[in-house]
Amino acid sequence: MKSELDYKRDIITVGKMLYDKGYIAATDGNISIRISANRIITTASGVSKGFLKDEHIVVVDGDGGILSGRRKPSSELKMHLAAYKLRPEIKAIVHAHPPTCTAFTIAGVSLAKCVLPEVVMTLGVIPTADYATPTTQEVPESIKEYITRYDAVILDRHGAITVSKKDVFDAYYKLEKIEHTAEITLKARQLGNIKTLSDKQVARLVSVSGISEERLCSSRCVNCGGCGKSARRAAETRGEMTGNISMIKELVREEVLRELVNCKN
């Protein structure tokens, strides 16, 4: 069984990985591990995650109260605590600012598409939460809609948050997957249009991986066609349009008849 010191060393290792990959700059980002129901290890505020030491990590309870450590915990701890409360099975959380996926939010381009099979099989789609002012209660509020269903959520202009039921390394790998997806998508957009997976291909991936279909259909789904959701929406829209056209035709017919009657009179 791991000791508290072992968990701290895991956070130090992941912090360096984030920094070396360029996913954070200066004192950005935060990492946490829940080691028991009411004991969470997390990075302190105002320190570079690329050069963490034992004293840069604090232990807090489920409400953010400091249990040990001399420093103040991360200003984004509220986001971590909200995720832990919403999903008791979560053991670790990573928040960073990967440049490419963050740039996509600034450009207003969503990554909630069924494009890469590896992503569909592990993360589903990658939704983007609404913009929220960093360090405020707005941030945990913005992720509530998504973090209950998704392990990876992009934050508008504020990087991404990933969670894991395994360990902090798994949470880091999910963040790496988000940024890799963004980089591939960017290159594909530069080369031409984005070719999404077909309904049949996505259905096959779902059956092979066992991933929940609800992870493929967020309220931010961009109707790429992969899961069939867009096809259903298109059919519904066509139905609505057909109904509207019929109604308009009937109104026009009534108006023409009325004008004919007036002319005769």
N, C-alpha and C positions, 0 to 999 in steps of 0.2 A: 504493500500500500504506500502511496506517495505521501511524503510529509509536506507541511506548509512551505517549507523551504524549497522543495522540489517544484511545487506549483509556481512559486515566485521565479524560479530559474526558467521555467517554461515561458512565462510572460516575458522575461528578459530576452530569451531566444527569439520569440515571435516579434518582439519590438524591433530587434535588429533586422529581421527578415523584411519587415515592412519598410524600414528606413532604407535598406540596401536596394530594394526593388523600386524605390521612388514613389511609394504609395502614400508617404507622409513627408512633410517638410517642417523644419523647426521643431516646435513642440506639439504639432498636430497629433490627432488620433488618441485612442484609448483602448485598453484591453482589460478584460476581467474573466475570472474563473470562479464559479460557485462551488465551494468545497463541502458545504453542508446546507441544510435548509435555511439557516439564518447567518451564514458566514461567507462573505464574498471577498476575494482578493482582487485588487484593481490598481491601475497605474495612478500615480499622483498627478496633480495639475502642474503645468509649467515646466515639464522636463522633456527632453528629447527621448523618444522611444528607441532611438538607435544606440543610445548610450546609457541604458538603464542599469541601476545598481539596486541592491536589496533595499536600501533606504528610500528608493523612489517608488516603492510599492506599499500600499496600505491595506488594511483589512477592515471591512465595514459590515454592518448587519443589513438585514433586508430592507431597512428604511434609510440606509445611507449613514447611519451613525458610526463614527470611528471606533473600532475595537482595539486596533493597534497601529502604530506608525506615527511619525512626527509630522508628516506633510498632509496637506489638504488633498482629498481625492479629486479626480478629474471633474471638470465642470459639466461633462456630459454623462455623469454617473446616473442622472435621472432617467436617461434613455435605457441604460443597461438594467436598472431596477425595474422599469416598466416591462421590459421584455421577460425578465425572470419571473415576474408576478403573473404575466399572461400565459407563460409556458413553463410550468414547474419542471419539465423534463430537461430544459436547457442547462448545460454545464459550462459553456464558455461563449464569450462574445468578443468580436473584434470590430472596431470602427476606425476607418481610415479614409483618405481622400485620393483614391486612384485617379490620376489626371484624365485619362480618356473617358471613363464612364462618367466622371463629373462634367466633362466638356459636353457630353451628349445631353445632359440635363439643361445646360446653358443654351444649347442650340435647339432645345425643345424636341429632341428626337428620342423616342422610347426604345428600350431594349426588350420590351414585353412581346417578343415574337418567338415562334417556334422555328429556329434556324439551325442551331447546332445540336445534333443528336445527343452528345454527351451532356449538354446543359439540360435538355428536355428530360433526360433520364435521371438527373440528380437534383436539379433546382426547379424544373418546370419553366415557367416564364420568370423574368426578372422585373418586377414592378418598380415604379418610381413613386415615392411618397411626395405629397405636396410640400412646397417650400415652408420652412419653419425657422424662426430666428434661433441661431445656435446658442446653446447654454440655457435656454429657457424651457418652460414646461410645454411649449409648442412642439418641441422635437419629439418627446415621447407620445404626445397626442397624435402626431402626424404618422407614426408607424403602427399605431394600434390596429388599423384596418388590415394591415398586411402581415405583421410579424406572427400572428396566430397561425397563418397558413404557409408562410414562406420563410426559408432559412437565409435568404439573401434579398435585401431591399436597398435600392438606390435612393439616396436622399437628394432632393432637388438642390443643386449648387453646394452640396455638403457631403459629397463622398458616398459611402455605403456602410451598411451594418450587416454583419453576417453572424449567425448563431449556430451552435452545434450541440448535439446530444452526446457527443463523444468526448472531445477535448479541444483545447485552444488551437492546436495545430489544424484540426479539421475545419474550424471556423476560419482560420487564415487561408486554407486552401480554397474555400468557397469564395473568399474575397479575390484571390488570385484568378479564379475562374471567371468572375464578373469582369475584371479588367481585361482578361484575355479575350472574352467575348466581345467587349467593346472595341478592342484593337482590330479583331478580325472583321467586325461589322463595318468599322471605319474604312478599312482597306477595300471591302466589297463595295461600299458606296462609291468609293473613288473609281472603281473599275466599271461600275454600272449599277443596275437595279439589284435589290436584295431578293434572292430566290428562297422562299420559305419552304418548309417541309409540307408535304401533302397530308390530307386527312388520314389516308391509309398508312403513311409512314409514321405519323405521330401515334396512331392507334397501335401500331406494332411496337413502338418504343415503350408505350404505356404498359402493354402486356408483358414485355420482356423485363422491364425494370420494376413494375409494380407501383410506380409513382401514382399518387392520388391525382385524379383528373382535375380536382379543384385547384391544383397548383398550376394548371395550364389556362385557367380562366379567371383572371383577376378583373376587377372593375376597370383596370387600366389596359386590358387586352386591346391590342391595336388592330384586331381583325385581320391577322395575317393569313388566315385560312387553314392554318395547320391543324387545329383541333376540331374544325367543323363549326366552331361558334360563329364565325363570320358568315358561313354559308347559311346557317339558320337565321342570322340577323338579316342577311340579304333577302331570304325568302319572306321573312316577316315584313321587311320594307316593301318588297314587291307587292305583297298582299295589301299592305296599307295603301300603296300607290294605286293599285287596281281599284280598291274601294273608293279612294278619293276621286279617281278619274270617272268612275261610274256615277258618283254623286254629282260631279261637275256637269257631266253630260245630261243628267236628268234635269238639273237646274237650268241649263241652257235650253233644253227642249221646252221646258215649261215657259221660259221667258219668250221664246220664239212664238209659241202658241198664243201667249197673251198679246203679243204685238200684232199677230194676225187677226185676232178677235177685235182689237182696237181699230185696226185699219178698216175692217168690214163695217164697223159701227160708224 
